[in-house]
Amino acid sequence: MNSNYYAILMAGGIGSRFWPLSTSELPKQFHDILGTGETLIQTTYRRLKKIIPSENIFILTNAQYGGLVKEQLEDVKDHQLLLEPAMRNTAPCILYASMKIKKMDPNAVLVVAPSDHWIEDEIKFLGDLEQCFDHCQDRDVLMTLGIKPTFPNTGFGYIQYEKSNNPIKKVDQFREKPDYETAKSFLAEGNFLWNAGIFIWNVQSVLNAFLKFQPKMYQQLEAGIKVLNTDKEKEFIDRAYPDLDKISIDYAVMERSENIYVLPANFDWNDLGTWGSLYQELDKDEQQNVVVGAQAKLENSHGNIIHTSGEKLVVVRDLDDYIIIDRDDKLLIYPKAKEQEVKNVIDKFSKSK
């Protein structure tokens, strides 16, 4: 196992489209959504430990979730837990973690990985990751793993790459979430991948990119470089972090850089962004229903997903293509075709309280 391999595990999102299971108090990455006996963050951490030393895996999350991380990842030490005092999207936290890692190991090669994705073939994933690490080790490049699209999805951003016979492709441009007709044209062209938000680079390359494209943010955090990895770090971060710009790594760095490369992934992937995406990945009965946790009695019902805590008895009749989620004092019954509305409905409900 290479001691220069590092990971930044992103675990700060709320996952509001998975309401009522996922809430601001207990987001989806801390749930066993798949019914495997492991929470999503536990699965991701275990997967990364197969190629990266456990002490080199840093968990980035909001300050309010620090206790949850330590409960679920028992071997994570305090210095591996990076707690954001304010939510500032992905660019500031990646810069913060990268500066810490650079002080520890100037030769570090690292992966930025979301904590809540579904990956079926872990061996293929680790093989792709190793290939990216090798490519980034001594090159000034920023890499990402792109997912080969299987249908014209309008919910993902896309990566357009230059056609070549090389396994690793030069990125031409990033494309925003398209409408359906545009997504169909992407698939027809054959050189578009889904953007999975998995990034790989050596630590100096990403710091160079931040210095070039986000000099203000870089200087704001560099002001505390002497106290990073010391007992004075928290005081500095609590003071400086809320003043950082709220911006994603895509907008801050990736879309502005010219040294971007992508490896088309060899593994099956799903970002598990909605109940519908979870439905796609789970085993189904003869009527194409998915049941997790419940003792379900279904009559003349097709294409539903039912997810409950415990083994609650759920009886359903004459219902097709619905989401039925029971969690504590909350119950969601919503058509799958309109699942994208759930986040907005919950946001409106929360504001009206």
VOPAFI-641059 format. One record per residue (C-alpha): z, x, y; residue in three letters; residue number from 0; chain. Coordinates in pm, 1 decimal. Layout:
# residues N
       up     east    north residuo num cadena
        Z        X        Y     ALA NUM      A
...
END
This chain:
# residues 353
       up     east    north residuo num cadena
      0.0      0.0      0.0     MET   0      A
   -108.4    145.7    336.2     ASN   1      A
    186.4    205.8    572.0     SER   2      A
    -48.8    175.1    873.2     ASN   3      A
   -131.7   -188.0    794.0     TYR   4      A
     41.0   -448.2   1012.8     TYR   5      A
     25.7   -823.9   1060.7     ALA   6      A
    102.0  -1056.9   1348.9     ILE   7      A
    184.0  -1392.3   1193.0     LEU   8      A
    133.5  -1671.1   1447.4     MET   9      A
    392.0  -1944.9   1395.5     ALA  10      A
    453.0  -2104.4   1734.4     GLY  11      A
    234.7  -2417.7   1724.9     GLY  12      A
    365.7  -2772.9   1710.8     ILE  13      A
     90.9  -2931.5   1496.0     GLY  14      A
    114.2  -3270.3   1666.9     SER  15      A
   -181.0  -3412.4   1471.2     ARG  16      A
     46.1  -3401.7   1164.5     PHE  17      A
    297.0  -3643.3   1316.7     TRP  18      A
    534.3  -3778.0   1196.9     PRO  19      A
    586.4  -3493.8    947.9     LEU  20      A
    527.1  -3228.8   1212.3     SER  21      A
    736.6  -3259.0   1527.4     THR  22      A
    839.9  -3027.5   1807.5     SER  23      A
   1173.8  -2984.2   1629.9     GLU  24      A
   1017.6  -2902.7   1289.8     LEU  25      A
    645.3  -2810.0   1313.4     PRO  26      A
    405.0  -2826.8   1020.9     LYS  27      A
    421.4  -2455.4    933.6     GLN  28      A
    782.4  -2508.4    821.8     PHE  29      A
    692.2  -2794.5    583.3     HIS  30      A
    570.1  -2798.7    223.8     ASP  31      A
    270.2  -3005.3    326.7     ILE  32      A
     70.3  -2920.7     14.3     LEU  33      A
    349.0  -3010.5   -226.1     GLY  34      A
    349.6  -2661.5   -383.9     THR  35      A
    718.2  -2579.4   -345.1     GLY  36      A
    643.5  -2342.4    -54.3     GLU  37      A
    613.3  -2414.5    315.9     THR  38      A
    292.0  -2305.9    486.6     LEU  39      A
    457.6  -2009.0    656.9     ILE  40      A
    613.9  -1897.7    328.4     GLN  41      A
    273.9  -1908.8    156.9     THR  42      A
    106.1  -1710.3    436.1     THR  43      A
    383.1  -1448.6    444.2     TYR  44      A
    375.6  -1407.1     66.0     ARG  45      A
     -3.3  -1367.6     75.1     ARG  46      A
      7.3  -1098.1    344.0     LEU  47      A
    281.1   -904.6    160.5     LYS  48      A
     34.3   -830.5   -118.0     LYS  49      A
   -151.8   -587.8    106.9     ILE  50      A
     81.6   -520.9    402.3     ILE  51      A
    433.9   -373.7    379.7     PRO  52      A
    681.5   -654.2    443.7     SER  53      A
    854.6   -455.3    717.7     GLU  54      A
    519.2   -438.7    903.2     ASN  55      A
    476.1   -815.6    927.1     ILE  56      A
    583.0   -952.5   1265.7     PHE  57      A
    643.6  -1322.4   1318.5     ILE  58      A
    546.6  -1460.6   1657.9     LEU  59      A
    702.8  -1795.5   1737.5     THR  60      A
    877.3  -1991.1   2007.8     ASN  61      A
   1243.0  -1907.0   2068.2     ALA  62      A
   1355.9  -2247.7   1938.4     GLN  63      A
   1207.7  -2173.9   1593.2     TYR  64      A
   1372.9  -1837.5   1535.1     GLY  65      A
   1640.2  -1989.2   1313.5     GLY  66      A
   1382.0  -2173.4   1104.4     LEU  67      A
   1185.3  -1853.0   1045.2     VAL  68      A
   1495.8  -1665.5    927.9     LYS  69      A
   1591.6  -1953.4    696.8     GLU  70      A
   1249.6  -1963.4    530.9     GLN  71      A
   1162.4  -1591.5    532.5     LEU  72      A
   1490.3  -1442.8    421.6     GLU  73      A
   1379.3  -1078.0    409.8     ASP  74      A
   1250.0  -1076.0    769.7     VAL  75      A
   1467.3   -854.1    989.9     LYS  76      A
   1554.7   -929.7   1351.6     ASP  77      A
   1316.9   -667.5   1489.0     HIS  78      A
   1023.9   -840.0   1313.1     GLN  79      A
   1090.7  -1168.5   1489.2     LEU  80      A
    917.4  -1196.9   1827.0     LEU  81      A
   1049.0  -1498.2   2014.9     LEU  82      A
    852.2  -1639.2   2308.0     GLU  83      A
   1077.9  -1775.6   2582.5     PRO  84      A
    786.1  -1992.7   2701.5     ALA  85      A
    462.7  -2115.0   2542.3     MET  86      A
    176.0  -1911.9   2688.6     ARG  87      A
    -99.5  -1957.0   2427.3     ASN  88      A
   -220.7  -1673.6   2205.7     THR  89      A
   -328.1  -1390.3   2439.0     ALA  90      A
     13.3  -1300.7   2588.3     PRO  91      A
    194.6  -1299.9   2254.5     CYS  92      A
    -73.8  -1089.3   2086.2     ILE  93      A
    -56.3   -835.8   2370.0     LEU  94      A
    323.6   -831.9   2349.5     TYR  95      A
    320.6   -771.3   1973.3     ALA  96      A
     45.6   -508.8   1999.4     SER  97      A
    239.8   -307.6   2255.9     MET  98      A
    544.5   -310.2   2029.5     LYS  99      A
    340.4   -200.9   1729.0     ILE 100      A
    164.6     75.9   1926.5     LYS 101      A
    504.8    227.6   2010.5     LYS 102      A
    597.9    220.4   1642.4     MET 103      A
    267.1    343.3   1501.7     ASP 104      A
    -26.6    457.7   1721.2     PRO 105      A
   -249.2    451.4   1410.7     ASN 106      A
   -175.4     89.8   1323.6     ALA 107      A
   -450.2   -143.0   1203.4     VAL 108      A
   -348.0   -504.2   1223.6     LEU 109      A
   -447.1   -859.8   1143.1     VAL 110      A
   -360.5  -1162.2   1353.7     VAL 111      A
   -319.2  -1455.1   1113.7     ALA 112      A
   -223.6  -1819.9   1171.6     PRO 113      A
     71.3  -1930.3    959.9     SER 114      A
    -61.8  -2275.1    869.5     ASP 115      A
   -403.2  -2227.6    706.5     HIS 116      A
   -505.2  -2311.0    350.4     TRP 117      A
   -679.2  -2032.9    155.8     ILE 118      A
   -770.5  -2102.8   -205.7     GLU 119      A
   -874.9  -1763.6   -345.8     ASP 120      A
   -616.0  -1512.5   -229.8     GLU 121      A
   -781.2  -1222.6   -413.2     ILE 122      A
  -1105.9  -1273.2   -222.5     LYS 123      A
   -913.3  -1312.4    103.3     PHE 124      A
   -731.3   -983.0     49.8     LEU 125      A
  -1057.8   -813.3    -42.3     GLY 126      A
  -1219.3   -932.8    281.2     ASP 127      A
   -914.4   -823.9    479.3     LEU 128      A
   -920.5   -476.8    322.7     GLU 129      A
  -1290.0   -445.5    412.6     GLN 130      A
  -1212.8   -535.4    774.6     CYS 131      A
   -921.9   -289.7    788.6     PHE 132      A
  -1149.7    -11.9    662.1     ASP 133      A
  -1414.1    -93.8    921.8     HIS 134      A
  -1165.1   -105.0   1210.3     CYS 135      A
   -958.1    199.5   1118.0     GLN 136      A
  -1154.6    456.2   1320.5     ASP 137      A
  -1387.4    237.0   1527.0     ARG 138      A
  -1343.8     83.1   1871.4     ASP 139      A
  -1428.2   -267.1   1751.8     VAL 140      A
  -1268.7   -610.4   1744.5     LEU 141      A
  -1328.0   -805.9   1425.6     MET 142      A
  -1287.9  -1159.9   1303.7     THR 143      A
  -1330.2  -1336.6    972.0     LEU 144      A
  -1584.1  -1618.4   1000.2     GLY 145      A
  -1605.3  -1911.4    759.9     ILE 146      A
  -1940.5  -2013.4    614.7     LYS 147      A
  -1988.6  -2374.6    728.9     PRO 148      A
  -2030.0  -2636.2    457.6     THR 149      A
  -2112.7  -2928.4    687.4     PHE 150      A
  -2179.5  -2983.3   1061.6     PRO 151      A
  -1815.6  -2990.9   1169.0     ASN 152      A
  -1757.2  -3083.2   1533.6     THR 153      A
  -1389.1  -2990.0   1528.9     GLY 154      A
  -1431.9  -2610.5   1508.3     PHE 155      A
  -1566.4  -2347.5   1741.7     GLY 156      A
  -1855.8  -2142.1   1603.6     TYR 157      A
  -1947.4  -1773.5   1594.0     ILE 158      A
  -2315.9  -1684.9   1630.6     GLN 159      A
  -2405.5  -1346.0   1486.3     TYR 160      A
  -2709.5  -1122.6   1490.3     GLU 161      A
  -2904.4  -1153.6   1167.4     LYS 162      A
  -2905.4   -834.9    958.4     SER 163      A
  -2868.3   -712.5    602.7     ASN 164      A
  -2531.7   -552.4    679.3     ASN 165      A
  -2229.8   -732.9    530.8     PRO 166      A
  -2047.7   -699.6    864.0     ILE 167      A
  -2239.3   -871.0   1143.9     LYS 168      A
  -2254.4   -800.3   1517.5     LYS 169      A
  -2139.3  -1108.7   1707.4     VAL 170      A
  -2392.4  -1248.7   1952.5     ASP 171      A
  -2167.7  -1509.7   2111.5     GLN 172      A
  -1887.8  -1758.4   2057.4     PHE 173      A
  -1981.8  -2124.6   2086.8     ARG 174      A
  -1752.5  -2411.4   2184.6     GLU 175      A
  -1692.3  -2713.1   1959.4     LYS 176      A
  -2036.1  -2879.7   1942.6     PRO 177      A
  -2149.8  -3239.6   1918.7     ASP 178      A
  -2287.9  -3351.6   1583.3     TYR 179      A
  -2654.7  -3281.1   1654.6     GLU 180      A
  -2575.9  -2934.0   1789.1     THR 181      A
  -2361.2  -2859.8   1484.6     ALA 182      A
  -2653.0  -2959.3   1258.9     LYS 183      A
  -2880.2  -2720.0   1447.8     SER 184      A
  -2624.5  -2438.7   1399.7     PHE 185      A
  -2631.7  -2487.3   1024.2     LEU 186      A
  -3010.1  -2499.5   1021.9     ALA 187      A
  -3034.5  -2166.2   1203.8     GLU 188      A
  -2822.9  -2001.2    935.9     GLY 189      A
  -2638.7  -1742.1   1147.9     ASN 190      A
  -2337.0  -1946.0   1258.2     PHE 191      A
  -1983.9  -1936.1   1117.6     LEU 192      A
  -1671.3  -2138.2   1183.8     TRP 193      A
  -1417.4  -1955.2   1398.7     ASN 194      A
  -1100.1  -1937.2   1186.7     ALA 195      A
   -887.6  -1754.4   1443.8     GLY 196      A
   -822.5  -1458.6   1211.0     ILE 197      A
   -862.9  -1127.7   1397.4     PHE 198      A
   -853.8   -764.1   1282.1     ILE 199      A
   -855.5   -440.8   1487.0     TRP 200      A
   -680.4   -110.5   1535.6     ASN 201      A
   -403.9   -134.1   1789.6     VAL 202      A
   -565.9     93.8   2047.7     GLN 203      A
   -888.6   -107.8   2051.0     SER 204      A
   -717.2   -435.7   2131.4     VAL 205      A
   -500.7   -272.2   2398.9     LEU 206      A
   -814.6   -122.1   2554.8     ASN 207      A
   -969.9   -468.8   2564.2     ALA 208      A
   -664.7   -619.4   2733.5     PHE 209      A
   -656.5   -339.2   2987.9     LEU 210      A
  -1023.1   -401.8   3069.4     LYS 211      A
  -1031.3   -781.0   3075.4     PHE 212      A
   -669.2   -880.3   3149.5     GLN 213      A
   -539.4   -594.4   3368.1     PRO 214      A
   -277.3   -808.9   3542.5     LYS 215      A
   -124.5   -929.2   3215.0     MET 216      A
   -139.2   -577.6   3074.8     TYR 217      A
     46.4   -434.5   3374.5     GLN 218      A
    306.8   -712.4   3365.8     GLN 219      A
    403.1   -623.7   3009.4     LEU 220      A
    348.5   -249.8   3046.1     GLU 221      A
    623.7   -256.2   3310.5     ALA 222      A
    868.9   -298.2   3023.0     GLY 223      A
    709.0    -57.4   2778.3     ILE 224      A
   1014.8    170.4   2781.7     LYS 225      A
   1246.0   -106.6   2662.9     VAL 226      A
   1023.3   -247.0   2387.5     LEU 227      A
   1182.8   -195.2   2045.7     ASN 228      A
   1523.8   -140.6   2211.4     THR 229      A
   1823.0   -367.7   2268.5     ASP 230      A
   1698.0   -426.9   2626.1     LYS 231      A
   1368.9   -579.1   2515.0     GLU 232      A
   1488.0   -941.8   2508.7     LYS 233      A
   1617.1   -925.2   2864.2     GLU 234      A
   1280.2   -797.4   2988.0     PHE 235      A
   1073.3  -1047.1   2787.5     ILE 236      A
   1287.0  -1343.2   2893.6     ASP 237      A
   1229.4  -1244.3   3255.4     ARG 238      A
    863.4  -1138.7   3248.9     ALA 239      A
    703.4  -1358.8   2984.6     TYR 240      A
    711.4  -1696.3   3167.1     PRO 241      A
    506.8  -1541.5   3450.9     ASP 242      A
    216.7  -1446.0   3223.2     LEU 243      A
   -107.2  -1645.1   3237.1     ASP 244      A
   -143.1  -1919.6   2978.9     LYS 245      A
   -467.9  -1825.8   2801.4     ILE 246      A
   -604.6  -1794.0   2449.4     SER 247      A
   -712.5  -1466.1   2293.3     ILE 248      A
  -1064.6  -1609.9   2265.5     ASP 249      A
  -1103.1  -1666.7   2639.7     TYR 250      A
   -896.5  -1365.8   2745.0     ALA 251      A
  -1067.5  -1098.9   2536.1     VAL 252      A
  -1297.5  -1199.6   2252.0     MET 253      A
  -1562.4  -1389.4   2448.5     GLU 254      A
  -1581.5  -1114.5   2710.7     ARG 255      A
  -1610.0   -814.6   2481.8     SER 256      A
  -1933.3   -665.3   2348.6     GLU 257      A
  -1786.2   -473.6   2053.6     ASN 258      A
  -1718.7   -784.6   1843.0     ILE 259      A
  -1804.4   -798.6   1472.1     TYR 260      A
  -1758.6  -1065.3   1206.8     VAL 261      A
  -1736.3  -1059.9    829.5     LEU 262      A
  -1854.4  -1385.4    668.1     PRO 263      A
  -1560.4  -1477.8    447.0     ALA 264      A
  -1590.7  -1501.4     69.8     ASN 265      A
  -1296.3  -1738.9     27.8     PHE 266      A
  -1259.6  -2115.5     74.6     ASP 267      A
  -1062.2  -2204.0    386.0     TRP 268      A
   -924.4  -2498.7    576.7     ASN 269      A
   -728.8  -2490.4    901.2     ASP 270      A
   -520.3  -2794.1    794.4     LEU 271      A
   -544.7  -2933.2   1145.9     GLY 272      A
   -522.5  -3300.9   1053.7     THR 273      A
   -418.1  -3531.1    771.3     TRP 274      A
   -786.2  -3573.6    689.2     GLY 275      A
   -829.6  -3199.5    638.6     SER 276      A
   -528.0  -3197.3    408.0     LEU 277      A
   -677.6  -3488.8    213.7     TYR 278      A
   -989.2  -3280.0    145.5     GLN 279      A
   -790.0  -3005.8    -28.6     GLU 280      A
   -553.9  -3203.9   -253.2     LEU 281      A
   -609.4  -3351.3   -599.7     ASP 282      A
   -717.3  -3715.3   -604.5     LYS 283      A
   -675.3  -3999.2   -852.2     ASP 284      A
   -960.1  -4207.7   -993.7     GLU 285      A
   -968.8  -4414.6   -673.9     GLN 286      A
   -981.3  -4099.3   -459.6     GLN 287      A
   -625.3  -4146.5   -332.0     ASN 288      A
   -399.4  -3849.6   -255.2     VAL 289      A
    -25.6  -3889.6   -309.8     VAL 290      A
    237.4  -3627.6   -217.1     VAL 291      A
    607.5  -3688.3   -270.8     GLY 292      A
    586.9  -4062.6   -333.7     ALA 293      A
    597.3  -4280.9   -641.2     GLN 294      A
    290.7  -4480.9   -549.4     ALA 295      A
    171.3  -4807.1   -699.7     LYS 296      A
   -181.3  -4863.0   -569.4     LEU 297      A
   -398.3  -5164.7   -637.9     GLU 298      A
   -757.4  -5200.2   -519.8     ASN 299      A
   -700.6  -4917.3   -272.7     SER 300      A
   -929.0  -4619.7   -223.6     HIS 301      A
   -948.4  -4297.1    -25.7     GLY 302      A
   -594.4  -4307.8    112.3     ASN 303      A
   -349.8  -4022.0    168.0     ILE 304      A
     17.2  -4105.8    114.3     ILE 305      A
    282.2  -3845.3    197.2     HIS 306      A
    655.6  -3917.2    187.3     THR 307      A
    978.1  -3721.0    176.5     SER 308      A
   1169.4  -3752.8   -149.1     GLY 309      A
   1027.7  -3981.4   -415.7     GLU 310      A
   1003.8  -4303.2   -216.5     LYS 311      A
    841.4  -4596.9   -393.0     LEU 312      A
    527.1  -4698.5   -203.3     VAL 313      A
    328.9  -5011.5   -296.3     VAL 314      A
    -19.5  -5052.9   -146.8     VAL 315      A
   -284.6  -5315.2   -211.2     ARG 316      A
   -633.7  -5377.1    -69.5     ASP 317      A
   -630.5  -5079.0    164.1     LEU 318      A
   -904.1  -4817.3    199.6     ASP 319      A
   -923.9  -4484.6    384.3     ASP 320      A
   -583.3  -4491.7    551.9     TYR 321      A
   -317.1  -4234.7    632.9     ILE 322      A
     33.6  -4344.5    530.1     ILE 323      A
    305.1  -4095.7    622.3     ILE 324      A
    678.9  -4160.9    596.6     ASP 325      A
    929.9  -3913.1    736.7     ARG 326      A
   1295.0  -3994.5    809.2     ASP 327      A
   1294.1  -4270.8   1073.9     ASP 328      A
    919.4  -4248.9   1144.4     LYS 329      A
    623.3  -4415.8    973.3     LEU 330      A
    252.5  -4367.8   1041.0     LEU 331      A
    -13.2  -4608.4    912.7     ILE 332      A
   -347.7  -4515.5   1064.0     TYR 333      A
   -717.2  -4522.7    966.8     PRO 334      A
   -849.2  -4182.3    860.2     LYS 335      A
  -1163.8  -4233.1   1066.2     ALA 336      A
   -954.3  -4241.5   1385.2     LYS 337      A
   -709.5  -3962.0   1301.3     GLU 338      A
   -809.6  -3757.8   1606.5     GLN 339      A
   -643.5  -4029.3   1815.9     GLU 340      A
   -299.8  -3967.3   1666.7     VAL 341      A
   -216.6  -3676.2   1897.5     LYS 342      A
   -304.5  -3875.0   2209.8     ASN 343      A
   -109.7  -4179.4   2092.1     VAL 344      A
    201.7  -3970.4   2028.3     ILE 345      A
    162.9  -3790.2   2361.2     ASP 346      A
    147.0  -4122.9   2544.5     LYS 347      A
    446.1  -4254.7   2350.5     PHE 348      A
    649.3  -3943.4   2430.5     SER 349      A
    571.7  -3966.3   2803.2     LYS 350      A
    671.3  -4333.3   2815.9     SER 351      A
   1016.6  -4272.3   2669.4     LYS 352      A
END
